[in-house]
Amino acid sequence: MLNTFLFIETSSLSNPMVLILVIIMFILLMAIALLANVVMGAASWFHQQEKEKEKEAAKKSNAAGITAIMVGLLLLSAPVFAQDTKAPVPAATTSFGLEGLSGTAFYLVTGVIAIELLVLFFLVYQLKVFLRKEKAAVATGEAKAPALQRWAMLWAKFNRFRPVAQEADLDLGHDYDGIRELDNRLPPWWLYGFYATILVGVVYLYRFHVSHTAPLSGEEYRIAMQDAEIQKAAYLKKAANNIDENTVTLVTEATALTDGKEIFEKNCSPCHGKGGEGIVGPNLTDDYWLHGGSVKDIFKTIKYGWPEKGMKAWKEDLSPSQIARLTGFIKSIHGSNPPNGKEKQGDLFRDAVSLK
């Protein structure tokens, strides 16, 4: 059974949810086996006076049948996972949002888990029935041992304690300040837990070191860094469009200024000339400005325009980041003194950028 699951195709095992569901199935199966063992012990003890051997055999047969059914259901899920690899379901068409897991496989796995839970509830119910009968026997005087003693026996079976009388046989002869070392068997709950960790370890080894369907820590770090860079770029792109006349700063990067130049030549050159020398609009290369020559003033002028003076508002045509790049380009051509420069218009404006 373990080998069957180890060779499931990677299209299903690459999904963490699939691994979780498979591990849950195995854990529930072990819980069923453990609880069935407790119920068998309770039934055997309750009927030991009348049909001890027959009842024990029947209970063991039933438990074996339950285990066989669960193993069969788990084995049936393996072909479904393998079948998924022949006709993988695209993530966009998977109704569960689990990439590589078809609806059939999902329903089968969850169905197996549901059946296991029903079996667990049934075993718990049977255990309650036995305890109820024992309480009734105590009330009628038919019980041959106190209820606490019977609880102790069930607890001992669950933990498989050895009686104190057998400690001499378990003594290894090592005594440390009165603490004796005993060769005692580990309790079933501990062993089942240990087996579960082995199963998880095997699945981990196969997934990370054999099939390579999941990244190791170093690869995971590199993937996380790449994702972070993508997220950072998306954030910066979004943040760039949050610029306004109050938060804009001077753009000086070469690529941004190149973009600003292209925007200027396409949209602004008909009025201001290709070099900013001014045609219908004012000269943008000198120290005189009609509406202020700071970065924020230029950004605001481009964004809202001055319709009464023939300057349209560009906020509907250009994004905030484009206006910022265009503003940076206009500041970069200050003092370039292009030929045929238009006469001075407006007020003298000088700042650190203008004085460079």
C-alpha positions in Angstrom: 0.0 0.0 0.0 2.8 2.4 0.9 4.6 1.7 -2.4 1.4 2.4 -4.3 1.2 5.9 -2.8 4.9 6.5 -3.3 4.6 6.2 -7.0 1.6 8.5 -7.5 2.3 10.8 -10.4 3.5 14.2 -9.6 0.5 16.1 -10.9 -1.4 15.3 -7.7 1.5 15.1 -5.2 2.7 18.5 -6.3 -0.4 19.9 -4.5 0.1 20.2 -0.7 -3.6 19.7 -0.1 -3.4 16.2 -1.7 -0.5 15.2 0.6 -2.5 16.4 3.6 -5.6 14.4 2.6 -3.5 11.3 2.1 -1.8 11.7 5.4 -5.1 12.3 7.1 -6.4 9.0 5.6 -3.5 7.0 7.0 -3.8 8.7 10.5 -7.5 7.9 10.6 -6.8 4.3 9.5 -4.3 3.9 12.4 -6.8 5.5 14.8 -9.4 3.0 13.6 -7.1 0.1 14.1 -6.2 1.3 17.6 -9.8 2.0 18.7 -10.9 -1.4 17.2 -8.3 -3.0 19.3 -9.7 -1.3 22.4 -13.3 -2.2 21.5 -12.3 -5.8 20.9 -10.6 -5.9 24.3 -13.7 -4.5 26.0 -16.0 -6.9 24.2 -13.7 -9.9 24.9 -13.6 -9.0 28.6 -17.3 -8.4 28.9 -18.2 -11.8 27.3 -15.2 -13.8 28.6 -17.5 -15.9 30.9 -19.8 -17.2 28.1 -18.2 -17.1 24.6 -14.7 -15.8 25.1 -13.0 -17.6 22.2 -15.8 -17.3 19.7 -16.3 -13.6 20.5 -12.6 -12.9 20.2 -12.4 -14.6 16.9 -15.5 -12.7 15.6 -14.2 -9.4 16.8 -10.8 -9.9 15.3 -12.4 -11.0 12.0 -14.6 -7.8 12.1 -11.6 -5.6 12.8 -9.6 -7.3 10.0 -12.6 -6.7 7.7 -12.7 -3.0 8.6 -9.0 -2.7 8.1 -9.2 -4.5 4.7 -12.0 -2.2 3.6 -10.1 0.9 4.5 -6.9 -0.4 2.8 -9.0 -1.2 -0.3 -10.5 2.2 -0.4 -7.0 3.8 0.0 -5.7 1.6 -2.8 -8.6 2.6 -5.1 -7.6 6.2 -4.8 -4.1 5.6 -6.4 -5.4 4.8 -9.9 -7.5 8.0 -9.8 -4.4 10.1 -9.0 -2.5 8.3 -11.8 -5.4 8.9 -14.2 -5.3 12.6 -13.5 -1.8 12.7 -15.2 -3.1 11.4 -18.5 -5.7 14.2 -18.8 -4.6 16.9 -16.4 -7.4 19.3 -15.4 -6.4 23.0 -15.9 -6.4 25.1 -12.8 -9.0 27.4 -14.4 -11.5 24.5 -14.8 -11.0 22.9 -11.4 -13.9 23.8 -9.3 -12.1 23.2 -6.1 -9.1 25.5 -6.7 -6.7 22.6 -6.4 -4.4 22.5 -9.4 -3.8 19.0 -10.7 -6.6 17.4 -8.7 -9.8 16.4 -10.6 -13.2 16.4 -9.1 -13.3 12.6 -9.1 -10.1 12.3 -7.1 -11.3 15.0 -4.7 -14.6 13.3 -4.0 -12.9 9.9 -3.7 -10.4 11.1 -1.2 -12.9 13.0 0.9 -15.3 10.1 0.6 -12.7 7.7 2.1 -12.0 10.2 4.9 -15.8 10.4 5.6 -16.1 6.6 5.7 -13.2 6.4 8.1 -14.8 9.0 10.3 -18.1 7.0 10.3 -16.2 3.9 11.3 -14.5 5.8 14.1 -17.9 7.1 15.4 -19.3 3.6 15.2 -16.4 2.2 17.2 -16.8 4.9 19.8 -20.5 4.2 20.0 -19.8 0.5 20.5 -17.4 1.3 23.3 -20.1 3.5 24.9 -22.5 0.6 24.7 -20.2 -1.7 26.5 -19.6 0.9 29.2 -23.3 1.4 29.6 -23.8 -2.4 30.0 -21.1 -2.4 32.6 -22.7 0.4 34.5 -26.0 -1.5 34.4 -24.3 -4.6 35.7 -22.8 -2.7 38.6 -26.3 -1.2 39.4 -27.8 -4.7 39.5 -25.0 -6.4 41.3 -24.0 -8.5 38.4 -20.6 -6.9 37.8 -17.7 -8.9 39.0 -15.4 -5.9 39.3 -15.8 -2.2 40.1 -16.2 0.2 37.1 -13.0 1.9 37.9 -11.2 -1.4 37.7 -12.7 -2.0 34.3 -11.7 1.5 33.1 -8.2 0.7 34.4 -8.1 -2.5 32.3 -9.2 -0.7 29.2 -6.6 2.1 29.8 -3.9 -0.6 30.4 -4.8 -2.3 27.1 -4.6 1.0 25.3 -1.2 1.7 26.8 -0.3 -2.0 27.1 1.1 -1.6 30.6 2.9 -4.5 32.3 1.7 -5.4 35.8 4.1 -4.6 38.7 4.4 -8.3 39.3 6.2 -8.7 36.0 8.8 -6.0 36.6 11.3 -8.6 37.8 11.3 -10.3 34.4 11.8 -6.9 32.7 14.6 -5.7 34.9 17.9 -5.3 32.9 19.9 -5.2 36.1 20.9 -1.6 35.8 20.2 0.5 38.9 21.0 4.2 39.0 20.3 5.7 42.5 17.3 3.5 42.9 16.0 4.0 39.4 15.9 0.6 37.6 16.0 0.1 33.9 13.2 -2.0 32.5 12.9 -3.6 29.1 9.3 -2.5 28.6 7.4 -2.3 25.4 6.4 1.1 24.1 2.6 1.8 24.3 0.6 1.4 21.1 -0.3 5.1 20.9 3.4 5.9 20.8 4.2 3.3 18.2 1.4 4.4 15.9 2.5 8.0 16.2 6.1 6.9 15.4 4.8 5.0 12.3 3.0 8.1 11.2 6.2 10.1 11.4 7.9 7.4 9.2 5.2 7.7 6.7 5.4 11.5 6.6 9.2 11.2 6.3 9.0 8.8 3.3 6.5 11.1 1.5 8.8 14.1 2.2 11.8 12.2 0.9 10.0 11.1 -2.2 8.5 14.5 -2.9 11.6 16.7 -2.2 14.5 14.4 -3.1 13.2 11.9 -5.6 10.3 13.3 -7.7 11.4 17.0 -7.1 7.8 18.1 -7.1 8.5 20.6 -4.4 11.4 23.0 -3.9 14.1 22.5 -1.3 14.8 25.3 1.2 17.4 27.0 -1.0 15.1 26.8 -4.1 12.2 28.0 -2.0 14.2 31.0 -0.9 15.1 31.9 -4.5 11.4 31.5 -5.6 10.3 33.6 -2.6 12.8 36.3 -3.6 11.6 36.2 -7.2 8.0 36.5 -6.1 9.1 39.4 -3.8 10.7 41.2 -6.8 7.5 40.8 -8.8 5.4 42.0 -6.0 7.8 45.0 -5.5 7.6 45.9 -9.2 3.8 45.7 -9.0 3.7 47.8 -5.9 6.0 50.4 -7.4 4.0 50.5 -10.6 0.8 51.1 -8.5 2.5 53.6 -6.3 3.8 55.5 -9.3 0.2 56.1 -10.3 -0.6 57.6 -6.9 1.6 60.6 -7.6 -0.1 64.0 -7.5 1.1 67.7 -7.4 1.7 67.4 -3.7 3.9 64.3 -3.7 5.7 64.5 -7.0 9.5 64.6 -7.0 12.0 65.4 -9.7 12.7 62.4 -12.0 16.3 62.1 -13.1 16.7 58.5 -14.3 17.8 58.2 -17.9 15.1 55.8 -19.0 12.4 57.9 -17.3 13.7 61.0 -19.1 13.7 59.2 -22.4 10.1 58.3 -21.9 9.4 61.9 -20.9 11.0 63.1 -24.2 8.8 60.7 -26.3 5.7 62.0 -24.5 6.8 65.6 -25.0 7.5 65.2 -28.8 4.2 63.4 -29.3 1.9 65.7 -27.3 3.7 69.0 -26.5 6.0 69.8 -29.4 3.2 71.2 -31.6 2.8 74.2 -29.2 6.2 74.3 -27.5 8.5 73.0 -30.3 10.6 69.9 -30.3 13.4 71.5 -28.2 11.0 73.4 -25.9 11.8 76.7 -27.7 8.2 77.7 -27.8 5.8 78.3 -30.7 2.3 79.0 -29.7 3.1 78.1 -26.1 5.9 79.7 -24.1 9.6 78.9 -24.1 10.3 76.1 -21.6 14.1 76.4 -21.6 14.5 79.8 -20.0 14.1 81.1 -16.5 10.7 82.7 -17.0 7.4 80.9 -16.2 3.8 81.9 -16.5 2.6 79.6 -13.8 5.6 78.7 -11.7 8.7 76.7 -12.7 9.0 74.2 -9.8 8.5 70.5 -10.2 5.1 70.7 -8.5 4.0 73.8 -10.5 4.9 72.2 -13.8 3.2 68.9 -12.8 0.0 70.8 -11.8 0.0 72.8 -15.0 0.3 69.7 -17.2 -2.3 67.9 -15.1 -5.0 70.5 -14.9 -4.0 72.8 -17.8 -5.0 76.4 -18.3 -7.9 76.2 -20.8 -8.4 79.9 -20.8 -4.9 80.3 -22.2 -5.1 77.4 -24.6 -3.3 74.8 -22.4 -5.5 71.7 -22.1 -5.6 69.4 -19.1 -3.7 66.2 -19.7 -5.0 64.2 -16.7 -7.4 62.2 -18.8 -4.7 61.4 -21.4 -1.6 60.8 -19.3 -1.2 58.8 -16.1 0.4 60.4 -13.1 3.7 58.6 -13.7 3.7 59.8 -17.3 3.1 63.4 -16.2 6.0 63.0 -13.6 8.4 61.8 -16.4 7.2 64.6 -18.7 7.9 67.1 -15.9 11.3 65.7 -15.4 12.2 66.0 -19.1 11.0 69.6 -19.1 13.2 70.4 -16.2 16.1 68.6 -17.9 16.0 70.9 -21.0 16.3 74.1 -18.9 19.2 76.2 -20.2 19.6 74.3 -23.4 19.0 77.4 -25.5 17.5 75.9 -28.6 17.6 77.9 -31.8 14.6 80.2 -32.5 13.8 80.5 -28.8 10.7 82.4 -28.1 10.9 85.7 -26.1 10.6 85.6 -22.3 7.1 85.3 -20.9 6.0 85.3 -17.3 8.0 85.8 -14.1 11.6 85.0 -13.3 11.9 81.7 -11.5 15.1 80.2 -10.1 15.6 77.0 -8.0 18.4 74.6 -7.4 17.7 72.7 -10.6 17.6 76.0 -12.6 21.0 77.0 -11.2 22.8 73.8 -12.2 
